[in-house]
Amino acid sequence: MKGQLAMSKKKQNVVMEPYELEEVFSSVEEKLLGNVSEELLSIWSDYMDIEKIDSNEIVISYHGEKPIDKVNKLYRETLWSYLNSTVGHRKKFKIVKRKIKKEKDISPKAKKTIKTAKLLVLSLIFAAIAFSLIVLTVGYINNRDFRETFYNVSSLKADNRIRVAVISDLHSVSYGKDNEKLVSRTGKLKPDLILLAGDIIDSDNPKLDSIIKMCEGFSKIAPAYYVYGNNETELVYDFPLTKEAIDKKLGFNDDTRDENKLIEYKDTLFERLEKSGVKVLKNEIATLKAGTVDIDVFGILTSNPSAFYEYTEKSFAGYRYENTDRLKITLVHEPYIFEEFTESFWGDLLVCGHTHGGTIRVPVLGPLYTHEGGLFPERSGDYVYGRYDVSGRPLIVSGGLENNNLLRLNNEPELVIIDINKF
């Protein structure tokens, strides 16, 4: 009978697994924090391990420099109490001295292999850093100037060649004083009209006087038309140009909405730009003649899809359905409406910017990233850079002229020239 009882007790002696010991150790450490001396907390955290916990006993190993008898004298009762409160009462508690196990000696051959591997890794890291610096430096140097990108499009309405210059996403940078180099080169290309596709000004650093002088230069070359980008709207409006925000600001609803009230909103930037000789278009049409061809330019202010139709319904309908013999050019900063809506006719030529060409252009794969489209946005159907077909008409997305971004790689700032011919 006694033997059976002894066997029964022996079976009940449960030993904790290593992972359980780690959990107990962490739990005790949390309880000690703020309740015992810094010295005891340090000894527990840095020099002790739980070696064993079973149904009867707790064994703690200690591998610090303080004598074990002193450790037992100073801390045994305190630690026993905290451990009992964590795992339940145990009759026996020991703190035993242990030596830290030394790692086995590594053979000379293994040491040499490890050293070689470390040197290789370091070499690869330094090579990657050097390559990145070279790429960034070359990109920075290339971006000090702009290239000219030419597109040829056709329209049966073009009885003579019509040349369009597109200035986009300058962000207040300068190519010469007051952008005289940009103005001069544009003049030598002899455009029939100049389109400024927004974000010409940077809202954080407008440099407005310089931009105004540049616009004066453009207006002397050819009729120039300007639409606001998100940077200009940040300067002018104290609310985002979404349907909900505009309605709230102007006190409109679906029954009372008035397109003209947004156009009439007080705007000192508009006044300065118009005085420079450029025409600012806010959901409006401007008409000009190039050779024998009559041209309507429709400039869109509310490029956010939520507000587009609500605040351009009448003006855009007039642009589409009236004077259909005229060449129609649609100018907007962002390409979102073309991605969001399906129209049978947006215009004979569509022009926009905003995307900066994807900032980094990867050979074969194309634009790397846009804020709205994420990685490789063209794969999900976004219009990011270059020429696209929208409802059978050409859309040209400019990569822009901003050159302050060090990460603008394989994507030189550009002045876009579009030649419209009959065929």
C-alpha positions in Angstrom: 0.0 0.0 0.0 2.8 2.4 0.9 4.6 1.6 -2.3 1.5 2.3 -4.3 1.1 5.7 -2.6 4.8 6.6 -3.3 4.3 5.7 -6.9 1.2 7.9 -7.1 3.1 10.9 -5.6 6.0 10.4 -8.0 3.7 10.5 -10.9 2.2 13.8 -9.7 5.7 15.5 -9.7 5.3 17.6 -12.9 8.4 19.3 -14.3 7.9 22.5 -16.3 9.1 22.7 -19.9 11.8 25.2 -21.0 9.3 27.5 -22.7 7.2 27.5 -19.5 10.3 28.5 -17.5 10.9 31.4 -19.9 7.4 32.6 -19.3 7.8 32.4 -15.5 11.1 34.2 -15.7 9.5 37.1 -17.6 6.5 37.3 -15.3 8.7 37.5 -12.2 10.9 40.1 -13.9 7.7 42.3 -14.4 6.7 41.9 -10.8 10.2 42.8 -9.5 10.2 46.0 -11.6 9.5 48.9 -9.4 9.1 46.7 -6.3 12.7 45.8 -5.4 16.1 47.4 -5.6 17.7 48.1 -8.9 20.5 45.7 -7.8 18.2 42.8 -7.3 16.4 43.5 -10.6 19.7 43.6 -12.4 21.0 40.4 -10.8 17.7 38.6 -11.8 17.7 39.9 -15.3 21.4 39.6 -16.1 22.8 36.8 -14.0 20.1 34.4 -13.1 18.1 31.7 -15.0 15.4 29.3 -13.8 17.0 25.9 -14.0 14.1 23.8 -12.9 10.6 24.0 -11.4 8.7 20.9 -10.5 5.9 20.2 -8.0 8.2 20.4 -5.0 11.2 22.5 -5.9 12.5 25.6 -7.6 16.1 25.8 -8.7 17.7 29.1 -9.8 21.1 29.2 -11.4 23.4 32.2 -10.7 26.4 33.1 -12.8 27.4 36.5 -11.5 30.5 37.6 -9.6 28.9 38.3 -6.2 29.6 35.3 -3.8 26.7 32.8 -3.8 26.3 32.8 0.0 25.9 36.6 -0.1 23.3 36.3 -2.9 21.4 33.7 -0.9 21.6 35.8 2.3 20.4 39.0 0.6 17.9 37.8 -2.0 16.8 34.2 -1.4 13.6 34.9 0.6 12.5 37.8 -1.6 12.9 35.8 -4.8 11.2 32.7 -3.3 8.3 34.8 -2.4 7.9 36.3 -5.9 8.3 32.9 -7.5 5.7 31.3 -5.2 3.3 34.1 -6.0 3.8 33.3 -9.7 3.8 29.5 -9.9 2.2 28.5 -6.6 3.9 27.4 -3.3 7.0 25.1 -3.6 8.5 23.6 -0.4 12.1 23.9 -1.6 14.0 26.8 -3.2 17.6 26.8 -4.2 20.0 29.4 -5.7 23.0 27.5 -7.0 26.3 28.8 -8.5 26.8 27.9 -12.2 29.5 28.7 -14.6 28.6 30.1 -18.0 29.2 27.4 -20.6 32.0 28.4 -23.0 31.4 28.0 -26.7 33.4 25.3 -28.3 36.5 26.5 -30.0 36.1 27.2 -33.7 38.6 25.5 -36.0 41.1 27.8 -37.9 39.4 26.8 -41.2 36.0 27.7 -39.9 37.4 31.0 -38.6 38.8 31.8 -42.0 35.5 31.0 -43.7 33.6 33.3 -41.3 36.1 36.1 -41.8 35.9 35.7 -45.6 32.1 35.8 -45.4 32.1 38.9 -43.3 34.4 40.7 -45.7 32.2 39.7 -48.6 29.1 41.0 -46.9 30.8 44.3 -46.0 32.1 44.6 -49.6 28.7 44.1 -51.0 27.2 46.7 -48.6 29.9 49.3 -49.5 29.4 48.5 -53.2 25.7 49.0 -52.9 26.2 52.3 -51.1 28.7 53.5 -53.7 26.4 52.5 -56.6 23.5 54.3 -55.0 25.5 57.4 -54.5 26.7 57.3 -58.1 23.1 56.8 -59.4 21.8 59.7 -57.2 24.7 61.9 -58.3 24.2 61.2 -62.0 20.4 61.7 -61.6 20.9 65.0 -59.8 23.3 66.3 -62.5 21.0 65.2 -65.3 18.0 66.9 -63.6 19.7 70.3 -63.5 18.5 70.7 -67.1 15.3 69.7 -68.9 14.8 67.7 -72.1 12.2 68.2 -74.8 9.7 65.5 -75.5 7.8 65.6 -78.8 4.5 64.0 -79.6 2.7 63.9 -82.9 -1.1 63.5 -82.9 -3.6 63.8 -85.6 -7.0 65.4 -86.0 -9.1 66.0 -89.1 -9.9 69.4 -87.7 -6.3 70.5 -88.1 -6.0 72.1 -91.5 -2.5 73.3 -90.6 0.1 72.1 -88.1 -0.7 73.3 -84.5 2.2 73.2 -82.0 1.3 73.1 -78.3 3.9 73.6 -75.5 3.1 72.0 -72.1 4.6 73.3 -68.9 3.7 71.1 -65.9 4.7 70.5 -62.3 7.5 73.1 -62.1 7.0 73.5 -58.3 8.7 76.9 -58.4 12.1 75.6 -59.4 14.3 77.8 -61.7 16.0 77.1 -65.0 17.9 80.4 -65.0 16.7 83.6 -63.4 12.9 83.8 -63.5 13.2 80.6 -65.7 14.6 82.6 -68.6 16.1 79.4 -70.0 12.8 77.7 -70.1 11.0 80.7 -71.5 13.7 81.2 -74.2 13.7 77.6 -75.3 9.9 77.6 -75.5 10.0 80.7 -77.6 12.5 79.1 -80.1 10.1 76.1 -80.5 7.5 78.6 -81.8 4.3 77.1 -80.2 0.9 78.3 -81.3 -0.3 78.0 -77.7 1.2 77.3 -74.3 -0.6 75.1 -71.7 0.4 75.4 -68.0 -0.9 72.2 -66.5 -0.8 73.0 -62.8 1.6 72.8 -59.8 3.7 75.5 -61.5 3.8 77.0 -58.0 4.9 75.1 -55.0 2.7 75.8 -52.0 5.5 75.5 -49.5 7.8 77.9 -51.4 5.8 79.8 -53.9 8.4 82.2 -55.3 5.5 84.0 -56.8 7.3 87.0 -58.2 9.6 84.8 -60.2 6.6 82.7 -61.5 4.8 85.9 -62.5 7.8 87.1 -64.6 8.0 83.7 -66.2 4.3 83.8 -67.1 4.9 87.3 -68.6 7.6 85.8 -70.8 5.3 83.0 -71.9 2.4 85.3 -72.7 4.7 87.2 -75.1 5.4 84.0 -77.1 1.8 82.7 -77.6 -1.6 82.6 -76.0 -1.0 80.9 -72.6 -3.6 79.0 -70.5 -3.2 78.0 -66.9 -5.1 75.5 -64.8 -4.6 75.1 -61.0 -3.0 72.0 -59.6 -3.2 70.8 -56.0 -0.5 73.2 -55.0 -2.3 76.3 -56.3 -5.6 75.2 -54.8 -3.9 74.8 -51.4 -2.7 78.5 -51.7 -6.1 79.8 -52.9 -8.7 77.8 -51.1 -9.0 77.0 -47.4 -10.9 73.8 -48.2 -10.4 70.8 -50.5 -12.1 70.8 -53.8 -14.3 67.8 -53.2 -18.1 68.0 -53.7 -18.8 67.7 -50.0 -16.2 70.4 -49.0 -17.3 72.8 -51.7 -21.0 72.4 -50.9 -20.3 72.9 -47.2 -18.2 76.0 -47.8 -20.6 77.7 -50.3 -23.8 76.4 -48.6 -25.0 74.3 -51.5 -26.9 71.1 -51.9 -28.0 69.1 -55.0 -30.9 71.5 -55.6 -29.1 74.8 -55.1 -25.6 74.2 -56.5 -24.2 77.0 -58.7 -21.1 76.4 -60.8 -20.3 80.1 -61.1 -20.0 80.7 -57.4 -16.8 78.6 -57.2 -15.3 80.4 -60.2 -16.1 83.8 -58.5 -14.5 82.8 -55.2 -12.0 85.5 -54.2 -8.6 84.6 -55.6 -5.6 87.0 -55.5 -3.4 84.5 -57.3 -5.8 84.5 -60.3 -5.6 88.3 -60.4 -1.8 88.3 -60.5 -1.6 85.5 -63.1 -4.1 87.2 -65.4 -2.2 90.5 -65.2 0.9 88.6 -66.4 -0.9 87.8 -69.6 -1.9 84.2 -69.1 -5.5 83.1 -69.0 -6.5 81.1 -65.9 -9.3 78.6 -66.7 -11.6 77.4 -63.9 -14.1 75.0 -65.5 -14.1 77.4 -68.5 -13.6 77.6 -72.2 -11.1 79.8 -74.0 -11.2 80.2 -77.8 -8.3 81.1 -80.0 -7.2 80.8 -83.7 -4.0 79.1 -84.9 -3.6 79.6 -88.6 -7.0 78.7 -90.0 -8.0 76.5 -87.1 -10.4 77.6 -84.4 -9.5 76.0 -81.0 -11.5 75.6 -77.8 -9.4 75.0 -74.7 -11.4 73.8 -71.7 -9.5 74.1 -68.4 -10.7 72.0 -65.4 -10.5 73.3 -61.8 -12.5 70.5 -60.1 -10.4 67.6 -61.2 -11.5 65.5 -58.1 -14.0 63.0 -59.5 -16.5 63.7 -56.7 -16.8 67.3 -57.8 -16.2 67.1 -61.5 -19.7 66.8 -62.9 -21.4 68.7 -60.0 -19.3 71.8 -60.8 -18.8 71.5 -64.6 -22.1 70.1 -65.8 -23.1 73.1 -67.8 -19.8 74.4 -68.9 -18.5 71.0 -69.9 -21.7 70.2 -71.8 -21.3 73.5 -73.7 -17.7 72.6 -74.5 -18.6 69.1 -75.8 -21.8 69.8 -77.8 -21.4 73.4 -79.1 -19.1 74.5 -81.9 -18.2 70.9 -82.7 -16.2 71.9 -85.7 -13.6 73.5 -83.5 -10.5 71.6 -82.3 -11.1 70.7 -78.6 -8.2 70.6 -76.2 -9.0 69.6 -72.6 -6.5 70.7 -69.9 -6.5 69.3 -66.4 -3.8 68.9 -63.7 -4.7 65.4 -62.6 -5.7 62.4 -64.8 -8.3 61.0 -62.3 -11.4 61.9 -64.2 -10.2 59.9 -67.3 -9.5 56.9 -65.0 -12.8 57.2 -63.2 -15.4 58.0 -65.8 -16.2 56.7 -69.3 -17.1 59.4 -71.8 -17.6 59.0 -75.5 -15.8 62.3 -76.0 -13.4 64.2 -73.7 -11.9 66.4 -76.4 -9.6 65.9 -79.5 -6.5 66.2 -77.3 -6.3 65.7 -73.5 -3.3 67.1 -71.5 -2.4 66.7 -67.8 0.5 66.2 -65.4 0.7 65.7 -61.6 2.3 62.2 -61.5 5.9 63.4 -62.1 6.2 60.5 -64.4 6.2 58.0 -61.5 9.4 59.8 -60.0 11.6 56.7 -60.6 11.3 55.0 -64.0 12.5 51.4 -64.1 13.6 50.1 -67.5 11.0 47.8 -69.1 8.8 48.0 -66.0 8.0 51.7 -66.3 7.0 54.1 -63.6 7.8 52.8 -60.1 5.4 54.6 -57.8 2.7 57.3 -57.4 1.1 58.3 -54.2 -2.4 57.4 -55.4 -1.5 54.3 -57.5 1.2 52.7 -55.3 3.9 50.5 -56.8 4.0 50.1 -60.6 0.7 52.0 -61.0 0.4 51.5 -64.8 -0.3 47.8 -64.2 -3.5 48.7 -62.5 -4.6 51.0 -65.3 -3.4 54.3 -64.0 -2.3 57.1 -66.4 1.2 58.0 -65.2 3.4 59.1 -68.0 3.4 59.5 -71.8 0.7 58.9 -74.4 -2.5 56.9 -73.8 -5.7 56.4 -75.7 -8.9 57.6 -74.0 -12.1 57.1 -75.8 -10.2 57.1 -79.1 -8.4 60.4 -78.4 -4.8 61.0 -77.3 -4.1 61.7 -73.6 -0.6 63.2 -73.0 0.6 62.9 -69.3 3.7 65.1 -68.8 6.5 64.0 -66.4 6.8 67.6 -65.3 9.7 70.0 -64.7 10.4 69.7 -60.9 14.0 68.7 -60.2 14.4 69.0 -56.4 13.7 65.3 -55.7 17.0 63.3 -55.4 15.0 60.1 -56.1 13.9 61.3 -59.5 15.8 58.7 -61.5 15.8 57.8 -65.2 13.1 60.5 -65.5 14.6 63.8 -66.6 12.4 66.9 -66.3 10.7 67.7 -69.5 9.2 70.4 -71.7 6.5 68.7 -73.7 5.8 69.7 -77.3 2.7 68.3 -79.1 2.3 68.8 -82.8 -1.2 68.4 -84.1 -1.5 67.5 -87.8 -4.4 66.5 -90.0 -2.9 63.0 -90.6 
